[in-house]
Amino acid sequence: MRNTTFFCLFLLLAGLSPAVFSQASGPVYIIPVEGEIEKGLVWMIRRGIREAEAAEAEAIVLWMNTNGGAGDATEEIMELLVRTEIPTYTFVDVKAFSAGAYIAVATDFIYMAPGSMIGAATPIASSPLGGAAQLDEAHAEKITSAFRAMIAATAEEQGHPVEVVEAMVDRDVEIPDLIEKGKLLTLTNTRAVEAGLSLETVDDLTALFAAAGFPDAPREMIRITPSESLARFITGSMVTVLLLLGGMAGIYFEIRSPGFGLPGILGLSLLAIFFFGHNVAGLAGYEVMVLFAIGLILLLIELFLTPDFGLLGAGGIVCIVLSFILAMGRGPLFDPRTIVHPNYFRAVSLFGVVLAGFVVLIIATYRAVFTRSSPFYGRFVLTAEEKPEQGFESSEAGIGELAGVRGTALTKLRPAGKARLAGRPVDVVSLGEFIDRGEEVKVVAVDGNRVVVRKVV
């Protein structure tokens, strides 16, 4: 009788368990992945995963529609997705090209909407001004090999077909009845299911929730905050180049002009926006801003307080350049295998474009600004003159007539000081001897505005 009772109770619990678990399931967090994949998106996805983990979420769904983006940002996002204990899903709503395909492979499960596509994931060196940059064959092969290994290792860990994702990256991969050698693999939603990459074609997120087994789970959409939206805009390649170029140009023109005015204010403002955006994106810490400030101070000291340009100025320039590059990447700057860590390849490339643009800008504007015929010349170069006919006289006027004149020391000469000569005070220097105040002196030499005296014995 007791065994029968326990058996009935077990059957009752077994029948109720799906409903119980359904009611007790946590929310599903939805993170949109749209537009260019760059550093600002890393911050948003990191925040979304943290919130999901804190809420003990049922799952995380990436709602994807992207043409790709930066490789270093993609790698960081992949690491975040692989490390979380929460099941992760990708819903390819329209397309997941290039970097989008890498991120999708880093999730546990992939679903695709009707008519959507995924693939074309071979790495390219993109120009900060748009388009692809030309690479030599050896360099292109090296980058392709590294990214092929990265996506293959991730696919193996997440349970996706390794050979299929390799064919998206490397043209040398051939899969019978799927892709021939020499072409990159891009899959429609139907072919992705046939290839085993996508689990199912679903119309929308509601259908995905039902197919994944949590139809009634509450949804939490990760909305991009205004600061994150601004950060994503600022950390875009083109905007980053323009901010750095404008900031450097503003500081340069301010140094070349008298006083402190509009160029300096504009330049510092643009650089402040650059650091703000990369700080919100989780890249530029306060130590990077301090490094920039130190570099700027050293450069100003070298330019205005020392007679020649030397160690301080060079150190200031190095600090400023390092602050720009460090603000655009994450982690150690140097790597024994590649000299510069791969996380900073984009940063170095962008700064190279900025530097080239800065040189071109200086050459192009030099004639328009710093030549006497330019209408802007007077705004950047001090042109005021103190002419004798306007009542101005050189401090050397009349000094040449003091040779042989006798006078009285007004101060102690140790050996420099003042003496009254020809009825007026004059800065003088003795021949090395100390002369007390009130003693009689005689001018023995006049060299420019330097008057040399000796004690009259």
Wavefront OBJ file of the C-alpha trace (Angstrom):
o trace
v 0.000 0.000 0.000
v 2.801 2.406 0.908
v 4.642 1.628 -2.339
v 1.463 2.245 -4.332
v 1.005 5.618 -2.634
v 4.595 6.717 -3.402
v 4.187 5.556 -7.003
v 1.001 7.615 -7.465
v 2.644 10.633 -5.857
v 5.606 10.283 -8.226
v 3.296 10.170 -11.250
v 1.451 13.257 -9.994
v 4.688 15.217 -9.535
v 5.970 14.080 -12.886
v 2.804 15.301 -14.550
v 2.956 18.656 -12.767
v 6.673 19.282 -13.113
v 6.600 20.988 -16.548
v 4.045 23.503 -15.322
v 5.913 24.049 -12.089
v 9.209 24.558 -13.868
v 7.551 26.784 -16.451
v 6.186 29.019 -13.749
v 9.502 29.084 -11.932
v 11.605 29.778 -15.052
v 13.515 33.044 -15.165
v 13.224 35.767 -17.803
v 14.802 35.621 -21.243
v 17.115 38.539 -22.025
v 17.086 39.827 -25.607
v 20.106 41.794 -26.831
v 19.879 43.481 -30.257
v 22.982 43.163 -32.443
v 22.435 45.650 -35.240
v 24.643 47.776 -37.456
v 28.418 47.857 -37.207
v 30.003 45.604 -34.616
v 32.434 47.845 -32.750
v 33.734 48.512 -29.266
v 30.587 50.253 -28.059
v 28.578 47.074 -28.688
v 30.956 45.095 -26.456
v 29.984 47.250 -23.497
v 26.239 46.768 -24.139
v 26.512 42.986 -24.489
v 28.679 42.769 -21.381
v 26.051 44.737 -19.465
v 23.259 42.542 -20.828
v 25.010 39.336 -19.791
v 25.698 40.689 -16.301
v 22.054 41.663 -15.837
v 20.925 38.248 -17.112
v 23.254 36.429 -14.730
v 22.089 38.563 -11.800
v 18.442 37.763 -12.643
v 19.203 34.033 -13.115
v 17.771 34.260 -16.622
v 16.442 31.282 -18.542
v 18.356 32.266 -21.675
v 20.030 35.088 -23.597
v 18.926 35.734 -27.187
v 20.938 37.836 -29.630
v 18.552 39.455 -32.106
v 20.903 39.832 -35.080
v 20.999 41.901 -38.252
v 24.563 42.981 -39.123
v 27.054 43.166 -41.964
v 29.971 42.691 -39.540
v 32.555 44.968 -37.998
v 35.812 45.106 -36.070
v 37.705 41.892 -35.353
v 38.880 42.846 -31.869
v 35.341 43.740 -30.753
v 34.084 40.466 -32.235
v 36.652 38.447 -30.310
v 35.694 40.102 -27.013
v 31.984 39.435 -27.596
v 32.697 35.788 -28.428
v 34.625 35.372 -25.177
v 31.740 36.875 -23.181
v 29.225 34.486 -24.755
v 31.332 31.368 -24.340
v 32.081 32.067 -20.679
v 28.526 32.631 -19.456
v 26.685 29.691 -17.876
v 23.327 30.862 -19.252
v 22.182 29.165 -22.496
v 22.693 31.545 -25.427
v 20.723 31.772 -28.673
v 21.116 33.710 -31.902
v 18.089 34.723 -33.929
v 19.273 35.810 -37.381
v 16.457 38.126 -38.361
v 17.934 39.373 -41.657
v 21.659 38.668 -41.973
v 24.696 37.661 -39.960
v 27.638 38.391 -42.231
v 31.333 38.451 -41.376
v 31.738 39.301 -37.668
v 28.043 38.521 -37.145
v 28.662 34.904 -38.168
v 31.509 34.590 -35.641
v 29.295 35.895 -32.841
v 26.436 33.580 -33.836
v 28.763 30.577 -33.711
v 29.791 31.600 -30.174
v 26.192 31.050 -28.963
v 24.809 27.623 -28.065
v 21.928 27.568 -30.540
v 21.186 29.321 -33.844
v 17.730 29.982 -35.292
v 17.075 31.876 -38.516
v 14.124 33.772 -39.944
v 12.745 33.001 -43.426
v 14.923 34.634 -46.083
v 17.806 35.351 -43.696
v 21.487 34.614 -44.422
v 24.676 33.805 -42.543
v 28.319 33.524 -43.641
v 30.882 35.438 -45.750
v 33.157 35.513 -42.730
v 36.617 35.772 -44.244
v 38.605 38.507 -42.442
v 39.522 41.622 -44.395
v 41.606 44.651 -43.508
v 39.115 47.497 -43.640
v 40.097 51.065 -44.346
v 38.993 53.553 -41.678
v 37.635 55.694 -44.505
v 35.501 52.831 -45.813
v 36.076 49.851 -48.054
v 38.688 47.141 -47.884
v 42.432 47.700 -47.705
v 44.735 45.708 -49.946
v 46.929 43.136 -48.176
v 49.824 41.120 -49.522
v 49.171 37.402 -49.967
v 51.313 36.274 -47.022
v 49.671 38.674 -44.584
v 46.169 37.821 -45.817
v 46.869 34.096 -45.430
v 48.188 34.612 -41.897
v 45.086 36.527 -40.789
v 42.720 34.044 -42.450
v 44.464 31.124 -40.750
v 44.158 32.767 -37.328
v 40.458 33.569 -37.715
v 39.697 30.143 -39.170
v 41.264 28.525 -36.113
v 39.327 30.837 -33.778
v 35.906 30.139 -35.296
v 36.638 26.404 -35.613
v 37.623 26.100 -31.947
v 34.520 28.043 -30.905
v 32.240 25.934 -33.131
v 33.665 22.725 -31.687
v 33.131 23.966 -28.125
v 29.568 25.109 -28.828
v 28.557 22.022 -30.825
v 28.303 23.559 -34.316
v 29.609 21.840 -37.493
v 33.277 22.819 -37.664
v 33.832 22.266 -41.372
v 30.813 24.396 -42.270
v 32.008 27.435 -40.329
v 35.555 26.987 -41.661
v 34.154 27.201 -45.191
v 32.690 30.590 -44.294
v 36.176 31.884 -43.516
v 38.561 30.079 -45.879
v 38.096 29.650 -49.637
v 40.310 26.559 -49.581
v 37.686 24.533 -47.682
v 35.580 22.334 -49.939
v 32.412 20.490 -48.841
v 30.756 18.207 -51.406
v 27.225 19.300 -52.405
v 27.604 22.448 -50.302
v 30.549 24.618 -51.416
v 33.329 24.173 -53.932
v 36.951 25.170 -53.409
v 37.772 28.798 -54.152
v 34.461 30.231 -52.922
v 33.249 31.459 -49.557
v 30.250 29.822 -47.957
v 27.116 31.870 -47.306
v 24.001 30.014 -46.228
v 20.333 30.876 -46.482
v 18.105 29.872 -43.612
v 17.049 26.654 -45.405
v 20.568 25.558 -46.304
v 21.811 26.439 -42.808
v 19.297 23.951 -41.368
v 20.403 21.322 -43.904
v 24.064 21.944 -43.019
v 23.347 21.536 -39.304
v 24.294 25.090 -38.369
v 20.764 26.375 -37.713
v 18.348 24.298 -35.650
v 15.177 25.571 -37.273
v 13.595 28.329 -39.331
v 11.270 30.441 -37.158
v 9.183 33.448 -38.098
v 9.950 35.625 -35.096
v 11.096 35.666 -31.473
v 7.807 34.252 -30.253
v 8.253 31.224 -32.477
v 11.850 30.877 -31.283
v 10.706 30.899 -27.642
v 8.217 28.125 -28.407
v 10.756 26.060 -30.352
v 13.387 26.482 -27.629
v 11.046 25.321 -24.875
v 10.273 28.500 -22.926
v 7.128 29.921 -24.631
v 5.814 31.690 -21.529
v 9.079 33.085 -20.199
v 8.992 36.841 -19.515
v 11.097 38.954 -21.876
v 13.662 41.545 -20.910
v 14.894 43.670 -23.808
v 18.303 45.251 -23.289
v 17.833 48.809 -24.457
v 20.846 50.824 -25.432
v 21.254 53.806 -23.114
v 21.878 57.314 -24.503
v 25.495 57.190 -23.301
v 26.016 53.763 -24.938
v 24.410 54.984 -28.146
v 26.754 57.969 -28.156
v 29.697 55.692 -27.358
v 28.838 53.391 -30.283
v 28.743 56.439 -32.562
v 32.001 57.879 -31.222
v 33.918 54.585 -31.396
v 33.000 54.095 -35.048
v 36.059 54.148 -37.302
v 35.243 57.291 -39.281
v 34.177 59.329 -36.247
v 37.282 58.249 -34.307
v 39.546 59.414 -37.129
v 37.769 62.767 -37.398
v 37.878 63.385 -33.638
v 41.592 62.619 -33.352
v 42.470 64.564 -36.502
v 40.459 67.596 -35.383
v 41.875 67.433 -31.848
v 45.499 67.232 -33.001
v 44.985 70.007 -35.548
v 43.374 72.267 -32.937
v 46.270 71.847 -30.514
v 48.820 72.412 -33.298
v 47.217 75.664 -34.446
v 46.852 76.828 -30.843
v 50.574 76.323 -30.230
v 51.356 78.287 -33.396
v 49.081 81.192 -32.440
v 49.543 83.775 -29.662
v 47.488 83.379 -26.475
v 44.793 80.764 -25.994
v 41.701 80.816 -28.173
v 39.275 78.923 -30.376
v 41.675 76.328 -31.915
v 42.822 75.128 -28.491
v 39.294 74.998 -27.063
v 38.014 73.122 -30.121
v 40.954 70.698 -30.149
v 40.695 69.816 -26.470
v 36.901 69.477 -26.761
v 37.190 66.975 -29.621
v 39.771 64.928 -27.716
v 37.553 65.014 -24.605
v 34.693 63.568 -26.697
v 37.062 60.893 -28.048
v 38.137 59.801 -24.553
v 34.561 59.974 -23.219
v 33.207 57.647 -25.908
v 35.963 55.098 -25.443
v 35.604 55.315 -21.668
v 31.883 54.526 -21.839
v 32.688 51.678 -24.232
v 34.888 50.185 -21.526
v 38.200 50.885 -23.276
v 39.788 54.124 -22.110
v 40.270 54.127 -18.353
v 41.191 57.190 -16.346
v 44.841 56.157 -16.427
v 44.824 56.673 -20.216
v 43.480 60.197 -19.783
v 46.136 60.901 -17.144
v 48.781 59.665 -19.598
v 47.480 62.101 -22.221
v 47.509 64.979 -19.705
v 51.103 64.177 -18.714
v 52.154 64.095 -22.362
v 50.471 67.429 -23.086
v 52.102 69.083 -20.057
v 55.551 67.780 -21.027
v 55.080 69.051 -24.575
v 54.013 72.516 -23.408
v 56.943 72.745 -20.981
v 59.324 71.829 -23.795
v 57.826 74.370 -26.174
v 57.499 77.356 -23.849
v 59.946 76.923 -20.971
v 63.033 75.306 -22.452
v 65.255 76.807 -25.157
v 65.489 73.721 -27.386
v 63.244 70.784 -28.286
v 64.607 67.649 -26.656
v 63.841 64.857 -24.236
v 60.793 66.421 -22.584
v 59.112 67.149 -25.908
v 59.842 63.683 -27.276
v 58.516 62.101 -24.091
v 55.368 64.212 -24.291
v 54.690 63.150 -27.879
v 55.219 59.469 -26.975
v 52.781 59.754 -24.039
v 50.131 61.418 -26.196
v 50.434 58.849 -29.001
v 50.312 55.948 -26.518
v 47.222 57.416 -24.853
v 45.410 57.535 -28.214
v 46.305 53.935 -29.108
v 45.618 52.531 -25.619
v 42.208 54.238 -25.608
v 41.163 52.252 -28.697
v 42.118 48.780 -27.450
v 42.065 46.594 -24.391
v 44.633 44.506 -22.559
v 48.419 44.476 -23.007
v 49.733 46.591 -25.865
v 52.619 44.317 -26.834
v 52.678 40.645 -27.756
v 55.928 38.665 -28.277
v 54.476 36.893 -31.337
v 53.176 39.920 -33.239
v 54.979 42.830 -31.472
v 51.691 44.739 -31.197
v 48.843 42.739 -29.626
v 46.071 41.870 -32.141
v 43.590 43.831 -29.996
v 45.428 46.985 -31.072
v 45.760 46.312 -34.809
v 42.712 48.493 -35.502
v 43.975 51.185 -33.125
v 47.384 51.363 -34.813
v 45.752 51.387 -38.248
v 43.382 54.202 -37.293
v 46.153 56.293 -35.774
v 48.255 55.759 -38.902
v 45.420 57.235 -40.970
v 45.088 60.121 -38.490
v 48.818 60.845 -38.657
v 48.835 60.808 -42.458
v 45.803 63.092 -42.523
v 47.439 65.438 -40.012
v 50.559 65.795 -42.170
v 48.465 66.461 -45.278
v 46.365 69.005 -43.357
v 49.435 70.894 -42.106
v 50.972 71.023 -45.584
v 47.690 72.104 -47.174
v 46.956 74.843 -44.645
v 50.480 76.195 -44.188
v 50.346 78.449 -47.223
v 46.761 79.457 -46.494
v 47.462 80.437 -42.888
v 51.130 81.111 -42.192
v 52.141 83.194 -45.205
v 52.039 87.000 -44.963
v 49.691 87.262 -47.935
v 47.056 85.134 -46.169
v 44.075 86.973 -44.625
v 44.378 84.607 -41.629
v 48.077 85.359 -41.028
v 47.440 87.973 -38.354
v 45.209 85.608 -36.385
v 47.965 83.067 -35.876
v 51.172 85.129 -36.016
v 51.960 88.176 -33.857
v 52.440 91.044 -36.332
v 52.494 94.050 -33.995
v 55.636 96.242 -34.251
v 57.016 98.830 -31.819
v 58.484 101.430 -34.126
v 60.724 104.374 -33.059
v 58.424 106.852 -34.813
v 55.641 105.665 -32.497
v 57.730 106.528 -29.449
v 59.233 103.068 -28.792
v 62.980 102.800 -28.188
v 65.236 99.802 -27.817
v 66.612 99.093 -24.375
v 70.054 99.329 -25.997
v 69.547 102.926 -27.119
v 72.275 105.158 -25.676
v 74.133 102.287 -23.987
v 76.969 102.450 -26.509
v 77.731 105.990 -25.302
v 78.466 104.778 -21.737
v 81.958 103.475 -22.554
v 84.440 105.078 -20.105
v 81.688 106.743 -18.056
v 82.021 106.722 -14.270
v 79.187 106.212 -11.853
v 78.074 104.716 -8.535
v 76.930 101.208 -7.693
v 73.253 101.341 -6.683
v 73.279 97.722 -5.470
v 75.909 95.181 -4.541
v 77.482 93.752 -7.679
v 77.868 89.945 -7.211
v 78.931 90.373 -9.986
v 75.652 91.605 -11.563
v 73.580 94.477 -10.260
v 72.664 98.084 -10.982
v 74.742 101.267 -11.200
v 73.889 104.886 -11.813
v 75.620 105.968 -15.005
v 75.112 109.246 -16.821
v 72.306 110.073 -14.404
v 70.212 106.929 -14.911
v 70.124 103.384 -13.490
v 71.670 100.734 -15.749
v 71.993 96.954 -15.423
v 75.723 96.197 -15.184
v 78.096 93.348 -14.455
v 81.563 93.525 -12.906
v 84.667 91.762 -14.160
v 84.076 89.072 -11.542
v 84.841 91.046 -8.424
v 82.230 91.896 -5.798
v 81.565 95.626 -5.492
v 79.692 97.110 -2.545
v 76.821 99.511 -2.879
v 77.892 103.166 -3.116
v 81.370 102.493 -4.499
v 82.556 104.290 -7.593
v 82.668 102.225 -10.814
v 83.795 102.817 -14.386
v 82.450 101.308 -17.602
v 85.228 99.309 -19.281
v 83.228 97.599 -22.036
v 79.827 97.670 -23.736
v 78.734 94.572 -25.678
v 75.214 94.962 -27.036
v 73.091 95.585 -23.973
v 75.746 94.154 -21.646
v 77.612 96.833 -19.674
v 80.828 95.761 -17.921
v 82.238 97.846 -15.068
v 85.168 97.753 -12.663
v 85.786 99.330 -9.280
v 87.623 102.654 -9.349
v 90.585 102.445 -7.007
l 1 2 3 4 5 6 7 8 9 10 11 12 13 14 15 16 17 18 19 20 21 22 23 24 25 26 27 28 29 30 31 32 33 34 35 36 37 38 39 40 41 42 43 44 45 46 47 48 49 50 51 52 53 54 55 56 57 58 59 60 61 62 63 64 65 66 67 68 69 70 71 72 73 74 75 76 77 78 79 80 81 82 83 84 85 86 87 88 89 90 91 92 93 94 95 96 97 98 99 100 101 102 103 104 105 106 107 108 109 110 111 112 113 114 115 116 117 118 119 120 121 122 123 124 125 126 127 128 129 130 131 132 133 134 135 136 137 138 139 140 141 142 143 144 145 146 147 148 149 150 151 152 153 154 155 156 157 158 159 160 161 162 163 164 165 166 167 168 169 170 171 172 173 174 175 176 177 178 179 180 181 182 183 184 185 186 187 188 189 190 191 192 193 194 195 196 197 198 199 200 201 202 203 204 205 206 207 208 209 210 211 212 213 214 215 216 217 218 219 220 221 222 223 224 225 226 227 228 229 230 231 232 233 234 235 236 237 238 239 240 241 242 243 244 245 246 247 248 249 250 251 252 253 254 255 256 257 258 259 260 261 262 263 264 265 266 267 268 269 270 271 272 273 274 275 276 277 278 279 280 281 282 283 284 285 286 287 288 289 290 291 292 293 294 295 296 297 298 299 300 301 302 303 304 305 306 307 308 309 310 311 312 313 314 315 316 317 318 319 320 321 322 323 324 325 326 327 328 329 330 331 332 333 334 335 336 337 338 339 340 341 342 343 344 345 346 347 348 349 350 351 352 353 354 355 356 357 358 359 360 361 362 363 364 365 366 367 368 369 370 371 372 373 374 375 376 377 378 379 380 381 382 383 384 385 386 387 388 389 390 391 392 393 394 395 396 397 398 399 400 401 402 403 404 405 406 407 408 409 410 411 412 413 414 415 416 417 418 419 420 421 422 423 424 425 426 427 428 429 430 431 432 433 434 435 436 437 438 439 440 441 442 443 444 445 446 447 448 449 450 451 452 453 454 455 456 457
